[in-house]
Amino acid sequence: MNVNTAVCGDMKTWYDAGLISSPSMMLFGLNGNGKSTAALRFMYAMAARGIIPAAFDPIKNEYGDAIEAMGGNRFRFGPGQPDRINPLDLGSLGDAAAEIGGDIGDQLYSLAIDKAVDAVVLFTQINRGSGMPLSDIEETILEELVKVVIRTVKEPWLPDLLEAFDHLPQDVLEISGCATAVAFRLEFRVLRQSLQALVRGRMGALLGGRKSVVIPLGNPGGFCFDTSSIPESNSKLLSAAMLGTWNIGFSAMDAHWELAEFERLKALEAAAAGDFYEPKVRWGSYFAIQDEFWYPMRACEGIIDRADRVGRTNRGVGVSELKITHSPKDFLSLPNAKDRETAKGFAQRCGMLGLMALTLDDLDALSAVQPLNAKEISTVAGFNVPPSWAQQPTTDGSPMAPPGAGKILLKVPGRVGIAVQMSLTPIENAKHVTDARSRVTTIGESLVS
């Protein structure tokens, strides 16, 4: 039944109202029905309320122009692009640790090193591929090498890992169980080859450089990591870019929170002493959009647990999340059984689901994770059914939007889903275009992505 009533359906609002347990949504939908358009609607509405947007890895560059128009920062990665990721750079967390000091600074420094270790292990495993997983002892050696290099090199980068490998620190040798450095190099020669390939191979377009991107903390326009220049066929580079930017972005959110708390307490102490102190950094909560969320999970077996650690905030404070993918079968198709079970937890832990046009197979697969009733399944499966074979053409000759465009079922576990139709404003209509090659008139006249 069409009730012609506006629905406020973003995860932050529902969380603040006590309707869901976490401010998070997983959005599923077939291509062309407006997933990124819906994400932009959420982003605009939250930005208007002071919630900082953070867009991760739009493969088709759906968010970069909007972020820049709001005064945010866009970072471009890939062949011929200006930005690089140095996984040994402790980034915003390292800077926050140095400024805050004390016990909290020590905790942040340890967290920054853990993130660097995770990033190096992930990049090495992705570059190797699924056929040659890292062994436990190889991961341990990598972890120790990263820690040694960070402790001893002023501006560490990946070639320093090779240098440490060739001039082996004693504590790494002891951990390896090898009697001599010669025995170590023989035992772990394949690991060195993997590091060499990481430094000298095609990953250099992403990881080559001492300087890593720096996110200005507190910019209300937010930031966007743009990986659209990397071809989808280059799955290793694209997966590494996505996971690397998750690491940088979520670490920056943690750093922002800790610095803002540090500055707030300084202001309170000054006020108690009758003085005035203006905080240099203030907290503003974030809205994190992770588009093509499942893409890097397929890079190699066993990646999902470490990817989960990389792509989340340390304390889960003040961050609303939207994870976007095409089908619930994306996580059921992971090759490793343990990975599949872990992946189901993402959908199970989300505060709400957003279901756009999906097939019956998709909905059956999702219902095994988050139960849907027959009416909900029928409703979503019918989103993409055209009302007739005689659709009226648009007045300007532009392509017709698909029948499922903008239709979303908002679903909270245990409650009947709410079916809504999103209609775009003229500004949204003009600004968001992802199918420019299909246009027969001027760009900017489409209803949805």
N, C-alpha and C positions, 0 to 999 in steps of 0.2 A: 504494500500500500504506500503510495506517495503522499507524504504528509507536508511537503514543502516547508520544512523546518531546517534552519541552520544547525549544523553539528560541529561543536568544538572537539576535534578528535586527535589532538597531538598528545604524544606520550608524556610531555612535561606537565601539561594541564591536568591530565588524568592522574598522574602520580601525585601532584600537589593536592588534588582533591581526595586522595586516599582510595582511588578506584583500582589501582594496580600497584604491585609491590616494587617495581623498578621502572624508571623512566626510559623504557626501551621498546622498540618495535622491530619486528622482522617483516619486511615487505616483499611479497612474492607476486610475480605476474609475468605473462608472456610478453614478448617484444612488442613495442608499438602501442601499448595501452596507457602509457603515461606514468611509469614508475618514477622517473627522474623529475617529471613535472610535479608529481605529488610531493617529492622530496623538497623541491624548490619552494612549494607552498608552505610546507612546514618551516623551512629555513627563513623565509621572509617574515612569517608571523612571529617566530621566536626572536629574530634579530630586532624586530620592532619593540620587543619587550626586554631588550638588553642582553639576550642570550647569544653568545659569540658562535658564529658558524665555523665548522671545520670539515671541509670536504676532502675525502680521501680517494684519490685515484680514479677519477671519472675517465674511463677508456675513450669515451667520445667527447670529452671536454664539455660536459653538460653544465658545470657549475663555475668554471673559472671566470667567465665574463661577469656573472652576477656578483661573485666575491669581489672582483676588482671594482665593479660599479659601486659597491658599498664601502670602498676604501680599504679592502683587505689585501692580503699578499698572496700572489700566485707563484708557486715554485714549479719549474718545468724540468722534467727528467727525461733522459733518453738520448739517442744519437743526435748530435748537433745542438743539444739543449744546454743551457748555461749552468744548471745546478747539479751538484754531486752529493753523494752520501758517503761520509767517512764513518764506518761503524765503530772506530776506536775513539771518535770524538765524543766526550761525555755530554756535550750539548747543554741544553737548558738546565737539566738536572745537576750537571757538574757545576755550572755557574751558580745555581741556587745554593748548592752545598757550600761553596767557597764563601758566599756572602753571608749565609746564616750562621755557619760554624756550630760548635757545640755538638751535643748528642744528635740533634735533628740533622745538622750538616753531615755528620758521620753516616747517619742512616741513608741520607740522600746520595751520598758519594757511593756507598755500597750498592744502592739500587741502580745508580747510573752504570756501575761496572757490570752488574748482572745483566742489564739491558744490552751492553756492548757485547758481552759473551754470547747472549742469545742471538744477537744479530750476526756475529761472525759464524756461529754454528749454522744458522739458517742459510746464509749465503753460500757457505761451503757445501751444504747438503743439496741445495737447489742446483748448484753448478754441477755437482756430480750426477744428479738425476736419481731416479728410483732404483736403478739397477745396482747401486753400490752405496748402501746406507752407511753412515758413520757408526763405528763401533763405540761401545761405552768408553773404552780407554782412549780412543781418538778424541771423543768429546772432552774427556778429562784433560788431555794434553792441550787441546785448543784453549780450554778455559784457563789453564795455568799460564800458557803463553800470552794470552790477552792480558791477564792481570799483571804479569811481569813487565810487559811493554808499556802499559798505562802507568805503572809505578816509576819506570826508569826513563822514559822518553818524553821530552817536553811537549811536542806536538805529534803524537803517534799516528801512524796510518798503516795500511795493510802491508806495505813492503817491510815494515819493522818486524812483522811476525816472521817473515822469512829470515831476516837477520838474526832474530832470537833463536830460530830453529837451527841455524848454522853455527851459532855461538851459544851453545846451550847453557842456560842457567842451572846451577847445581840442584835447586829444589825441583825443577821440572824433570831432571834426570832421575832423581830419587822416586818421584811419583810414577815414572814410566816403568820402573822395575828393571831397567837395563843397567848393566854394570858399567858401561863406558859410553861416551858420546858417539863413538863409532858404531857401537851396537845399537844405540838409539836411532841414528840416522838410517841404519839398515832396516830396523824393525818398522820404522814409520816413514819409509820413503814414499809410500803412496799418499800419505797425508801431506807431505811436502809438495808432491806433484799437484795435489788439489789446491793448495795455497798458491802455488805458482800459477796455475790456470786461473785462479780468481783474480790475481794481480795483473796478469799479462793478457788474459783472454778478452772475450766480448763484454764481460762485466765491467771492463774499464770505463765504458761509456757512462756507467752509473756510479762506480766506486772509486774512480781514479782521481785522487786529490787529497791533500791534507785538510782543506777547508770543507766543512759540511754546512748545509743550510742552517740558518739561524732564524727562528720564529720570534718576531717581536711580541712580547707578552702583553696582553691586555688590549690589543687593537680590536675595537668593537666590530670592525669589518671582517675579522677572522682570517682564515687562510685556506688555501686550496693546493693540493698536490696534483699537478697535471702530468699524467703519464700518457697522454693521447698520442705522442709522437712515437711510442714504442709499438711496433706491429703486434697484433695478437698472436701471430705465428711465432714470435720470439717469446715463447712461454717462460723460459728461464729468466730472461731479463725483466719481463713484466711482473712475474711473481716476486722476484727479488725487490723490485722497485716498490711494489705494494706493501710488502712486509717491512721494508726499510722505512717507508714513510709512516706506517703505523707506529713504529718504534719512536721516531722523532716527534710525531704529533702528540701522541698520548703522554710521552715524557714531558713535553712542553706544558701540557695541561697540569700535570703533577707539580712541575716547577712553579707554574703560575700560582697555584693554590698555596704552596708552602711559602713563597715569597710574600704573597698578599697577607697571609696570616702573620708572618714575621713583621711586616710593616704595620699591620693593624695593632699588634701588641705594643709596638714602639709608640704609636700614637696614643694608646691608652696610658702608657707609662708617663708620657709627656704631659697628658692632661691631668693625671693624678699629681704631678709635681707643679701644676699651675702654668705649664708651657704649652706651646702649640707645635705639633709636628704633622706635616702633610705627607701621607703615605706616597711613596714613589710608584707603587703598584697596588691596584685594587682588584679584588676578585670579581669576575663576571662568569657565570656558568656557561658551559659550552653545549653546542648541539653538533654531535659527530655523525657525519654521513659516510658510511662505508659502502660504496657502490661496488657491484660485481664481487660481493663479499666472499663467495666460495672459490673464486678463481685461483688464488695462490694456494689454497688447501690441496689442490690436485698436483702440486709441483713434485711431491715425493711422499712416500709413506712415512708415517710417524711425525708429520710436521705440525699437526693441528694443536697439540698441547703447548708446544713452544710458541706457536703463532698466537694462541690465546693469551699467553703471558705477555707477549710483545704488544698486542693490540688492546690493552685495557689500562685504565688508570690504577694507580697503586691503592688508593683508598676509595675509589668509586664515588668521589665527592663531586656533586654538582655537574655531572656530565649526562646529558640525554643522548641516546644512541638510536640510530636508524641503520639497520643492516639490510641491504637490498640484494636480491638475487632473482633468478628466473623461476626456478622450480624447487620444491622440496626434495625432488629426486636428486638434486645436486649433491646433497650430503649423503644420500643413500648410495650414490654411485662411487664413493671413495673406495679405493681398492683394499684398504686395510680395515678389518672388522673392528678393531679398537678405535680407529679414527671415526668410523661410522657412528659408533655409540657415543663418542665424545661430541661429535657434530650435532647429534640429536639434542644434546643439552643446550645448544645455543637457542633453538626454537622453544624448548621447554622453559628456559629461564627468562625469555623475553616477557615483558609486562603485557604486551599486546601484539597481535598479528594484524597485518594489513594484507588482504587477499584481493588481488585484481584478477583479470581473466586467467583461468587455469583450466587444464584438462581434467577429466574425471580421474585419470590415473594419478595426476599430481595431487588431487584432493584426497584420494584414498591413501596415498603415501603420507600426506600431512596429517590425516586423521589418526594414523597410528602413533603419531607423536603428540599432537594436540587434538583431542577428539572434536569432531564436527558432526552436527546432526544432519539428517537427510535434507532438510530444507536449506540449510546453509550450503551444502554441497551443490544442490540443484541451482541455487541462486548464483553462486560464483561460476559454475559451469555454463550458465546461460548468459553471462555478461557479454560474451563475444558473438552471440547469435544475432544476425541482422534482423530487424523487424520485418523486412520484406525484401524481395528481389528488385524493387523499384525505388531505390534510394533517390531522394531529390539532390541534384548537384548543387554545389556551392555557387553563390552569385558571382564570385570573382574567378571561378575556374580552378581554384586550388583543390588539392586532393581532399576527399572526404575523410574525416576521422573514422577509425574503426568503431564498430558498435560498442566495444568494451571501454572506449576511451573515458578515463576519469572515474570509472565505477570501482568502488572499493568496499569490501566488507571489513568493518572494524570488529575484531574478535578478541574478547577477553576470556581466559579460561573460566569455564563454569557459567558463563552468561551467553545468552543468545546474541549472535552477531548483528551489527547495525550496518545495513547497506546504504551507502551514500553515493551521490553523484557530484563530482567536483567540476565546477564551471570556472573558467579562467576570466580574469579581468583583461581589458584591452592591453594593458602594459605587459602582463604575463604572456598574452597571445603574441605580442610583437617580439618579445625578448628571447623566448625559449624555443629554439629550432634545432632539432637533431636529424632532420631528414631533408636537408637543403637540396640534395641531388634529385629528390623526387618532385621538386616544385615546378609548377608550370607558370607561376606568377612570381611576384617578388618574395624574397625571403622574409619570414616573420608573420605569415598569415595562417599558420597551422594551429590546430586546437591543442594537440598534445605532442609529446616526444614520440 
